[in-house]
C-alpha cells in the first residue's frame, strides 16, 4: 500500500483569492498528471499569510469559502485529493462563532475533513490569538488506508504536541507552514522536525510558504524527513517549487524532486541576500509597481541597495540619482557613477546647492546639525517629487546600526516605502557587499515572461552584474558628507564595536550592566544605549524592510516611545 504525494511550495499574495486559487489549481493539475493521490499546500494557502484583520471580516471569510467551493468542483472527477490551509468559521460550545486556522482535505468534490491549529503562534511577528481559537485536540485524517497526523506550523514547535502524539497510532506527520525566514531559522526547523521523527519513528512532510509579504519573507525550503530524521527530499529556497514522494506503510522513499536538490545552502550571506531581494521584489510587484528609484551617495549602503534593486527587478526598472551638496567629495561622485555604470543604470546628477542656499537664507542663522539635516531633507523632498512624477517607488537605504542609534534624518534619508537593508547591521552591509561582488551566480533574479503571476527565477551569471560595487566604496571610511571632512566615527563608535554592543542590546536583549560585564567600556555602553532608546520615535516612523534577524524593528520589538526605563 502506497501514497503518492505532491508537495507544492507556492508564492501566495494576501487577499488575492483569485490569483492564489489559480495557482492552487495549476499545481493540482500538475499533481493529477503525475497520478498523485494527494497534493499538499502551505498554511492559509487560499488567503495568504498573515491576513491580519482581514480574518475578522465576515465578507472576506465568505469569499474564501467561495474559492473552496471552486476548488471542490475541480476535484469532482479526480483521483487526486487536496490538503490546503484556509480560515474557517465554526461554533464553540456556547454557540458563539469562532475563526479557526485550518487545514482542509478536499476529495472528489467534497470537504471530507477540517483540521484546526492547536497551538497558536503569538510571539515575535505573530499575533494569532487576536484572530483564532485553538483546537483542544490533535488532528488526524484517515486517508486511503493511512492515518495522517496533521499539524499546522506552530503545532510542530510545541513539545506538548509531541507528547500527545506518542499516545496515538498513525503513519505519517504532515505539517502545513507559513514560517518566515530569519537567520538560523532553517536549521531550527530541521532540528524540531528531527526531534518529532526520531521520537515518534514516523516520516514527516513539511510544506512551507515562499515569497515576500510586507516585512516578512517566506523562504520555502520545504522538505521530507524519514523516520530516522534524515532529509530525503529538499526543495528550493526563496523560489516556487514542487516535489513528489511515495509513502509506503513500512517506510518512505524519495521519487522525484524538481530540480533534484537535496543539499541546501548553509551560506548565511547567500540566504540573507536572496531574502532581501525577494522581499523587495514581491513588495514592489505585489503592490502594483514596476520601477524603483533611490539616491546614490557613493557610500556602501546606497551601492548595496542599488545592486539589490537591479538583481530583484532588472536594471531597466531602477532609476538612480546623485544629489550632491558643497560637502560631497569628487571621489564620492566618481564611486557612485562607477557603481551605476557597473549596474547598467543611468545616474542622473541633481545638485542641491541652490535649494540649500535658499533654505539657509530663509532660516537665517542655524546650528550645524540643522544645516546637516536640511541637506538630507532637501534630498528626500526631491526624491519624493521624482517618485510622484514618475510612478517609481522610492526605496530607502538606512542600515540597522544607523536606525538603532538615530543616525538618520526623519523626512530626509528615511524617506521611502521600503528598505531592503533595514534589518542588516553596518558590519553585515560590508560583508554582504563583498560576498555579492564575488557571487553573481548565486543570486536569484526574477522575471515575468508571460504577463501572468508566474515568476520564473534565473540563476544565470550573465543576468547579474559581476562585481558591481567598486572596491573604493567598500574600503573607504563611512561618511554622511553633511559637513567638512565628516566621518561616521565622529558621532558613533567604530562599527565593529558599535554593532557588538547593539547586537547584545537588541538581539540578545541584555541590560546595560550585562553588556558592560562583557568587557565594553562603561561610558560607551551607556552612550549607545541612550542613543538607542531615545531614537524609538524615529524607528516607529521608518519604512518597513525584510525581516532577517530574530529581533527586527518592524514587528519583533514593541517598545513605548515614551520610556525612561534605561
C-alpha positions as CSV (number, residue, x, y, z in Angstrom):
1,X,0.0,0.0,0.0
2,X,1.5,3.3,-1.0
3,X,0.6,7.0,-1.2
4,X,2.0,9.2,-3.9
5,X,2.1,12.8,-2.5
6,X,2.8,16.1,-4.3
7,X,4.3,18.9,-2.2
8,X,3.5,22.3,-3.6
9,X,5.6,25.3,-2.5
10,X,3.9,28.4,-4.0
11,X,4.1,32.2,-3.6
12,X,0.7,33.4,-2.5
13,X,-0.4,37.0,-2.1
14,X,-2.6,38.1,0.9
15,X,-6.1,38.9,-0.3
16,X,-5.6,37.8,-3.9
17,X,-8.1,34.9,-3.6
18,X,-8.5,34.5,-7.3
19,X,-4.7,34.5,-8.0
20,X,-4.0,32.1,-5.2
21,X,-6.8,29.8,-6.3
22,X,-5.4,29.8,-9.8
23,X,-2.0,28.7,-8.5
24,X,-3.6,26.0,-6.4
25,X,-5.5,24.6,-9.4
26,X,-2.4,24.8,-11.5
27,X,-0.4,22.7,-9.0
28,X,-3.4,20.4,-8.7
29,X,-3.4,19.7,-12.4
30,X,0.3,19.0,-12.2
31,X,-0.2,16.5,-9.4
32,X,-3.0,14.9,-11.4
33,X,-0.8,14.5,-14.4
34,X,1.8,12.7,-12.1
35,X,-1.0,10.4,-10.9
36,X,-0.6,11.6,-7.3
37,X,-3.1,10.7,-4.5
38,X,-2.7,13.9,-2.7
39,X,-1.3,17.5,-3.2
40,X,-0.3,19.4,-0.1
41,X,-0.1,23.2,0.2
42,X,1.0,25.5,2.9
43,X,-0.8,27.2,5.8
44,X,-3.5,29.7,4.8
45,X,-2.9,29.0,1.1
46,X,-6.1,30.5,-0.2
47,X,-6.0,33.9,1.5
48,X,-2.2,34.3,2.1
49,X,-0.4,34.7,5.4
50,X,-0.6,36.8,7.5
51,X,-4.0,38.3,6.5
52,X,-4.2,40.1,9.9
53,X,-7.6,41.9,10.4
54,X,-8.9,40.7,7.1
55,X,-9.5,37.5,9.0
56,X,-12.0,39.4,11.2
57,X,-14.1,40.4,8.2
58,X,-17.1,38.1,7.6
59,X,-17.3,39.0,3.9
60,X,-13.6,38.0,3.5
61,X,-14.2,34.6,5.0
62,X,-17.3,34.2,2.8
63,X,-15.2,34.9,-0.3
64,X,-12.6,32.3,0.9
65,X,-15.5,29.8,1.2
66,X,-16.5,30.6,-2.4
67,X,-13.0,29.7,-3.6
68,X,-13.1,26.5,-1.6
69,X,-16.2,25.6,-3.5
70,X,-14.4,26.3,-6.8
71,X,-11.6,24.0,-5.8
72,X,-14.1,21.3,-4.7
73,X,-15.6,21.4,-8.2
74,X,-12.2,20.9,-9.8
75,X,-11.7,17.7,-7.8
76,X,-15.1,16.0,-8.5
77,X,-13.8,13.6,-11.1
78,X,-10.2,13.3,-10.0
79,X,-8.4,10.6,-8.1
80,X,-6.2,13.3,-6.5
81,X,-7.2,15.0,-3.3
82,X,-6.0,18.4,-1.9
83,X,-4.9,19.4,1.5
84,X,-4.6,23.1,1.9
85,X,-4.7,25.9,4.5
86,X,-7.6,28.4,5.0
87,X,-9.5,30.3,7.6
88,X,-12.8,28.6,8.6
89,X,-15.7,29.6,10.9
90,X,-17.1,27.1,13.4
91,X,-19.3,27.3,16.5
92,X,-17.9,26.7,20.0
93,X,-19.7,25.1,23.0
94,X,-21.6,28.2,23.8
95,X,-22.8,28.6,20.2
96,X,-20.5,31.5,19.5
97,X,-18.9,31.8,16.1
98,X,-15.2,31.5,16.1
99,X,-12.5,31.6,13.5
100,X,-10.0,28.7,13.1
101,X,-6.7,28.4,11.3
102,X,-7.5,25.2,9.4
103,X,-6.2,22.5,7.1
104,X,-8.9,21.3,4.7
105,X,-8.9,18.0,3.0
106,X,-10.9,18.1,-0.3
107,X,-11.6,14.9,-2.2
108,X,-14.0,14.1,-5.0
109,X,-15.8,17.4,-4.8
110,X,-16.3,17.3,-1.0
111,X,-14.6,18.7,2.1
112,X,-14.0,15.4,3.9
113,X,-12.1,16.7,6.9
114,X,-11.2,20.0,8.6
115,X,-8.2,20.1,10.9
116,X,-7.7,23.1,13.1
117,X,-4.5,24.5,14.5
118,X,-3.9,23.5,18.1
119,X,-1.0,25.8,19.2
120,X,-1.4,29.4,18.1
121,X,1.7,31.4,17.4
122,X,1.7,34.5,19.5
123,X,5.2,35.8,19.8
124,X,7.6,37.9,17.7
125,X,5.8,38.8,14.5
126,X,2.8,36.5,15.2
127,X,-0.5,37.6,16.7
128,X,-2.7,34.6,16.2
129,X,-4.6,34.8,19.5
130,X,-6.2,38.0,18.2
131,X,-7.9,36.1,15.4
132,X,-8.2,32.4,16.1
133,X,-9.4,29.9,18.6
134,X,-7.1,26.9,19.3
135,X,-8.3,23.3,18.7
136,X,-8.1,21.4,22.0
137,X,-7.2,18.0,20.5
138,X,-4.7,16.7,17.9
139,X,-6.0,16.3,14.4
140,X,-5.8,13.0,12.4
141,X,-7.1,12.1,8.9
142,X,-7.9,8.7,7.6
143,X,-6.9,8.7,4.0
144,X,-6.7,5.7,1.7
145,X,-5.5,3.2,4.3
146,X,-3.2,5.7,6.1
147,X,-3.6,7.6,9.3
148,X,-2.2,11.1,8.9
149,X,-1.3,13.4,11.8
150,X,-1.9,16.9,10.5
151,X,-0.1,19.8,12.2
152,X,-0.2,23.5,11.3
153,X,3.1,25.4,11.7
154,X,3.4,26.2,15.4
155,X,1.9,22.8,16.3
156,X,5.3,21.4,15.3
157,X,7.2,23.7,17.7
158,X,5.1,22.7,20.8
159,X,6.7,20.0,22.8
160,X,3.3,19.1,24.4
161,X,2.0,18.0,21.0
162,X,5.0,15.6,20.6
163,X,4.0,14.1,24.0
164,X,0.3,13.7,22.8
165,X,1.4,12.1,19.5
166,X,3.3,9.4,21.4
167,X,0.0,8.1,22.6
168,X,-1.5,7.8,19.1
169,X,-1.3,5.3,16.3
170,X,-0.6,6.8,12.9
171,X,1.6,6.5,9.8
172,X,2.8,9.9,8.8
173,X,3.1,13.5,10.0
174,X,2.1,16.3,7.7
175,X,3.0,19.9,8.6
176,X,1.5,22.9,6.7
177,X,3.5,26.1,7.4
178,X,3.8,29.8,6.9
179,X,7.2,30.1,8.6
180,X,9.1,33.3,7.8
181,X,12.8,33.5,7.2
182,X,15.3,34.6,9.7
183,X,19.0,33.8,10.3
184,X,19.4,30.2,11.5
185,X,15.6,29.5,11.2
186,X,16.1,26.8,8.6
187,X,18.3,24.7,10.8
188,X,16.0,25.3,13.8
189,X,13.1,23.9,11.7
190,X,15.1,20.8,10.9
191,X,16.1,20.3,14.5
192,X,12.4,20.4,15.6
193,X,11.3,18.1,12.8
194,X,14.1,15.7,13.6
195,X,13.0,15.6,17.2
196,X,9.5,14.6,16.1
197,X,10.6,11.9,13.5
198,X,13.1,10.2,15.7
199,X,11.0,10.3,18.8
200,X,7.9,9.0,17.1
201,X,9.7,6.9,14.5
202,X,7.5,8.3,11.7
203,X,8.3,10.2,8.5
204,X,7.4,13.9,8.2
205,X,6.3,16.1,5.3
206,X,7.0,19.8,5.8
207,X,5.5,22.3,3.3
208,X,6.3,25.9,3.7
209,X,5.1,29.1,2.0
210,X,7.5,31.1,-0.2
211,X,7.5,34.8,-1.1
212,X,7.5,38.3,0.4
213,X,4.6,39.8,2.4
214,X,5.4,43.3,3.7
215,X,8.2,42.9,6.2
216,X,8.1,39.1,6.2
217,X,9.9,36.9,3.7
218,X,8.9,33.2,3.5
219,X,11.8,31.1,2.3
220,X,10.1,27.9,1.3
221,X,12.8,25.3,2.0
222,X,10.1,22.6,2.3
223,X,11.4,19.1,3.0
224,X,10.6,15.4,3.7
225,X,12.3,13.6,6.5
226,X,12.3,9.9,7.1
227,X,11.7,8.2,10.4
228,X,15.5,8.3,11.1
229,X,15.5,12.1,10.9
230,X,17.2,12.1,7.5
231,X,16.1,14.6,4.8
232,X,15.2,12.6,1.7
233,X,13.7,15.5,-0.3
234,X,14.7,19.1,-0.1
235,X,13.0,21.8,-2.1
236,X,14.3,25.2,-3.3
237,X,14.9,28.2,-1.1
238,X,13.2,31.5,-2.0
239,X,11.6,30.0,-5.1
240,X,8.4,28.3,-6.0
241,X,9.0,24.6,-6.3
242,X,7.3,21.2,-6.1
243,X,8.4,17.7,-5.1
244,X,6.9,14.2,-5.1
245,X,7.3,11.4,-2.6
246,X,5.9,8.0,-2.3
247,X,4.9,6.8,1.2
248,X,4.8,3.1,2.0
249,X,3.3,1.5,5.1
250,X,6.8,0.3,6.2
251,X,8.8,3.4,5.2
252,X,9.4,6.2,2.8
253,X,11.3,6.5,-0.4
254,X,12.1,9.6,-2.5
255,X,10.7,9.5,-6.0
256,X,11.2,13.0,-7.5
257,X,12.2,16.5,-6.7
258,X,12.2,19.4,-9.2
259,X,15.1,20.0,-9.6
260,X,16.9,17.2,-7.8
261,X,18.0,19.4,-4.9
262,X,18.9,17.6,-1.7
263,X,21.7,19.6,-0.1
264,X,20.5,23.1,0.9
265,X,22.7,26.2,1.2
266,X,24.2,26.9,4.6
267,X,25.7,30.2,3.5
268,X,24.3,33.0,5.7
269,X,25.2,35.7,3.2
270,X,23.5,33.9,0.3
271,X,20.3,33.4,2.2
272,X,20.3,36.9,3.7
273,X,20.9,38.5,0.3
274,X,18.3,36.5,-1.5
275,X,15.8,37.1,1.3
276,X,16.4,40.9,0.8
277,X,15.9,40.8,-3.0
278,X,12.8,38.5,-2.8
279,X,11.3,40.8,-0.1
280,X,12.0,43.8,-2.2
281,X,10.7,42.3,-5.5
282,X,7.5,41.0,-4.0
283,X,6.8,44.2,-2.2
284,X,7.1,46.2,-5.4
285,X,5.3,43.9,-7.7
286,X,2.5,42.7,-5.4
287,X,1.7,46.3,-4.7
288,X,1.3,47.1,-8.4
289,X,4.6,49.0,-9.0
290,X,7.2,48.2,-11.7
291,X,10.1,50.6,-11.1
292,X,12.0,52.0,-8.1
293,X,14.3,54.9,-7.6
294,X,16.9,55.8,-4.9
295,X,19.6,58.3,-4.1
296,X,23.2,57.3,-4.7
297,X,25.7,58.9,-2.4
298,X,28.8,57.0,-3.3
299,X,28.6,55.2,0.0
300,X,28.2,51.5,0.7
301,X,24.6,51.4,1.8
302,X,23.1,53.0,-1.3
303,X,25.5,51.0,-3.5
304,X,24.3,47.7,-2.0
305,X,20.6,48.7,-2.2
306,X,21.1,49.7,-5.8
307,X,22.6,46.4,-6.6
308,X,19.8,44.6,-4.8
309,X,17.2,46.5,-6.7
310,X,18.8,45.6,-10.0
311,X,19.1,41.9,-9.0
312,X,15.5,42.0,-7.9
313,X,13.9,43.9,-10.7
314,X,16.3,44.3,-13.6
315,X,18.4,47.4,-14.5
316,X,15.6,48.7,-16.7
317,X,13.4,49.1,-13.7
318,X,15.8,51.1,-11.5
319,X,16.5,54.8,-11.5
320,X,19.4,56.3,-9.7
321,X,20.0,59.9,-8.6
322,X,23.1,61.6,-7.1
323,X,22.2,64.7,-5.1
324,X,25.5,66.4,-4.2
325,X,25.9,69.4,-2.0
326,X,29.0,71.5,-1.3
327,X,30.2,68.8,1.1
328,X,30.2,65.9,-1.3
329,X,33.6,64.9,-2.4
330,X,34.6,64.3,-6.0
331,X,35.6,60.8,-5.0
332,X,32.1,60.0,-3.9
333,X,30.6,61.1,-7.2
334,X,33.2,59.0,-9.1
335,X,32.3,56.0,-7.0
336,X,28.6,56.5,-7.5
337,X,29.0,56.8,-11.2
338,X,31.2,53.7,-11.4
339,X,28.7,51.7,-9.4
340,X,25.8,52.8,-11.6
341,X,27.8,52.0,-14.8
342,X,28.5,48.5,-13.4
343,X,24.8,48.0,-12.8
344,X,23.9,49.3,-16.3
345,X,21.8,52.1,-14.9
346,X,21.9,55.7,-15.8
347,X,22.8,58.0,-12.8
348,X,21.3,61.4,-13.0
349,X,23.1,64.1,-11.1
350,X,20.9,66.9,-9.5
351,X,22.8,69.4,-7.3
352,X,21.0,70.5,-4.2
353,X,23.3,73.6,-3.7
354,X,20.7,76.2,-4.9
355,X,17.8,75.0,-2.8
356,X,20.3,74.6,0.1
357,X,21.4,78.2,-0.2
358,X,17.7,79.3,-0.4
359,X,16.8,77.4,2.7
360,X,19.8,78.8,4.6
361,X,18.8,82.3,3.5
362,X,15.2,81.8,4.6
363,X,16.1,80.4,8.0
364,X,19.0,82.8,8.8
365,X,21.5,81.7,11.4
366,X,21.1,77.9,12.1
367,X,23.1,75.3,14.0
368,X,25.4,72.8,12.4
369,X,23.1,69.9,13.0
370,X,20.1,71.8,11.5
371,X,22.3,72.6,8.4
372,X,23.1,68.9,8.1
373,X,19.5,67.8,8.4
374,X,18.4,70.4,5.8
375,X,20.6,68.7,3.2
376,X,19.1,65.3,3.9
377,X,15.5,66.7,3.9
378,X,16.1,68.6,0.6
379,X,17.3,65.3,-0.9
380,X,14.2,63.5,0.5
381,X,11.9,66.2,-0.9
382,X,13.5,65.9,-4.4
383,X,13.4,62.1,-4.4
384,X,9.8,62.0,-3.3
385,X,8.9,64.5,-6.1
386,X,10.7,62.4,-8.6
387,X,8.8,59.3,-7.3
388,X,5.4,61.2,-7.6
389,X,6.2,62.3,-11.1
390,X,7.5,59.0,-12.5
391,X,5.4,56.5,-10.6
392,X,8.6,54.7,-9.5
393,X,8.6,53.8,-5.8
394,X,11.3,55.4,-3.6
395,X,13.3,52.9,-1.6
396,X,15.3,53.8,1.5
397,X,18.9,52.9,2.2
398,X,19.5,53.1,6.0
399,X,21.0,50.2,7.8
400,X,20.1,48.7,11.2
401,X,23.1,50.3,13.1
402,X,22.1,53.8,11.9
403,X,18.4,53.3,12.7
404,X,19.3,51.9,16.1
405,X,21.3,55.0,17.0
406,X,19.1,57.5,15.4
407,X,21.8,58.3,12.9
408,X,19.2,59.1,10.3
409,X,17.0,62.1,9.4
410,X,13.2,62.0,9.5
411,X,11.7,63.2,6.3
412,X,15.2,63.1,4.8
413,X,17.2,59.9,4.1
414,X,14.5,58.0,5.9
415,X,12.0,58.8,3.1
416,X,10.8,55.8,1.1
417,X,8.3,53.0,1.0
418,X,10.6,50.0,1.6
419,X,14.2,49.5,2.8
420,X,15.8,46.2,1.8
421,X,18.7,46.6,4.2
422,X,16.7,47.8,7.3
423,X,17.5,44.6,9.3
424,X,21.2,44.4,8.5
425,X,23.9,45.9,10.7
426,X,26.6,48.1,9.1
427,X,29.2,45.4,9.5
428,X,26.8,43.0,7.8
429,X,26.5,45.5,4.9
430,X,30.2,45.4,4.3
431,X,30.2,41.6,4.5
432,X,27.3,41.3,2.1
433,X,28.8,43.8,-0.4
434,X,32.0,41.7,-0.5
435,X,30.0,38.5,-0.9
436,X,27.8,39.9,-3.6
437,X,30.8,41.1,-5.6
438,X,32.2,37.5,-5.7
439,X,28.9,35.5,-6.1
440,X,26.8,36.9,-9.0
441,X,25.9,33.2,-9.9
442,X,24.3,32.7,-6.5
443,X,21.7,35.5,-7.0
444,X,18.0,34.7,-7.7
445,X,16.9,37.2,-10.3
446,X,13.2,37.0,-11.0
447,X,11.4,37.9,-14.3
448,X,7.8,37.8,-15.5
449,X,8.0,36.5,-19.0
450,X,4.3,35.9,-19.9
451,X,2.3,38.6,-18.3
452,X,0.9,36.2,-15.7
453,X,1.6,35.9,-12.0
454,X,4.0,33.1,-12.5
455,X,7.5,34.4,-11.8
456,X,10.5,32.5,-13.2
457,X,13.8,32.7,-11.4
458,X,17.0,32.7,-13.3
459,X,20.4,31.8,-11.9
460,X,22.4,32.6,-15.0
461,X,25.6,34.6,-14.1
462,X,25.0,36.6,-17.2
463,X,21.8,38.0,-15.7
464,X,23.7,39.8,-13.0
465,X,26.5,42.5,-13.0
466,X,29.7,41.0,-11.8
467,X,31.5,42.9,-9.0
468,X,29.1,45.8,-9.2
469,X,30.3,47.6,-6.1
470,X,33.6,49.5,-6.6
471,X,36.3,48.4,-4.2
472,X,36.8,52.0,-3.0
473,X,33.2,52.1,-1.7
474,X,33.9,49.0,0.4
475,X,37.3,50.2,1.8
476,X,36.8,53.9,2.4
477,X,35.7,55.2,5.8
478,X,31.9,55.6,6.0
479,X,30.6,59.2,6.0
480,X,27.4,61.1,5.6
481,X,29.2,64.1,4.0
482,X,27.0,66.7,5.5
483,X,29.9,68.8,6.9
484,X,33.6,69.2,6.0
485,X,35.7,66.1,6.5
486,X,32.9,64.3,8.3
487,X,33.1,60.6,9.2
488,X,30.6,58.4,10.9
489,X,33.2,57.6,13.6
490,X,33.0,61.3,14.7
491,X,29.5,60.6,16.1
492,X,29.5,56.9,16.6
493,X,31.9,54.3,17.8
494,X,33.7,52.2,15.2
495,X,31.1,49.9,13.7
496,X,33.0,46.8,14.7
497,X,32.5,47.8,18.3
498,X,29.1,49.5,17.9
499,X,27.5,46.5,16.3
500,X,28.6,44.2,19.0
501,X,27.0,46.4,21.7
502,X,23.9,46.8,19.6
503,X,23.6,43.1,19.0
504,X,23.8,42.4,22.7
505,X,21.3,45.2,23.4
506,X,18.8,44.2,20.6
507,X,19.2,40.6,19.6
508,X,20.2,39.2,23.0
509,X,18.2,41.8,25.0
510,X,20.9,42.2,27.6
511,X,20.8,45.0,30.1
512,X,23.4,47.8,30.2
513,X,25.0,46.2,33.2
514,X,25.3,42.8,31.5
515,X,26.8,44.4,28.4
516,X,29.4,46.2,30.4
517,X,30.4,42.9,32.1
518,X,31.2,41.6,28.6
519,X,34.2,43.9,28.6
520,X,32.9,47.1,26.9
521,X,33.7,50.5,28.3
522,X,31.0,51.7,30.8
523,X,30.5,55.2,29.3
524,X,30.4,53.8,25.8
525,X,27.7,51.3,26.5
526,X,25.6,53.9,28.3
527,X,26.1,56.3,25.4
528,X,25.0,53.7,22.8
529,X,22.0,52.6,25.0
530,X,20.9,56.2,25.4
531,X,21.1,56.8,21.6
532,X,19.2,53.6,21.0
533,X,16.2,54.1,23.4
534,X,16.0,57.9,22.6
535,X,15.6,57.1,18.9
536,X,12.5,54.9,19.2
537,X,10.3,57.7,17.8
538,X,12.3,57.7,14.6
539,X,12.2,53.9,14.2
540,X,8.4,53.9,14.6
541,X,8.2,56.3,11.6
542,X,10.6,54.4,9.4
543,X,9.5,52.4,6.4
544,X,9.4,48.6,6.5
545,X,12.1,46.2,5.3
546,X,12.6,42.4,5.2
547,X,12.9,40.6,8.5
548,X,16.4,39.0,8.6
549,X,17.1,38.7,12.3
550,X,15.1,37.4,15.2
551,X,14.6,40.9,16.5
552,X,13.7,43.2,13.6
553,X,12.4,46.7,14.2
554,X,9.1,46.3,12.4
555,X,7.2,43.7,14.4
556,X,9.5,41.7,16.7
557,X,10.2,44.7,19.0
558,X,7.3,46.5,20.5
559,X,8.5,49.3,22.8
560,X,6.9,52.5,24.0
561,X,8.3,55.7,22.5
562,X,8.0,57.5,25.9
563,X,10.3,55.3,28.0
564,X,12.5,56.1,31.0
565,X,13.5,52.6,31.8
566,X,17.1,53.0,30.7
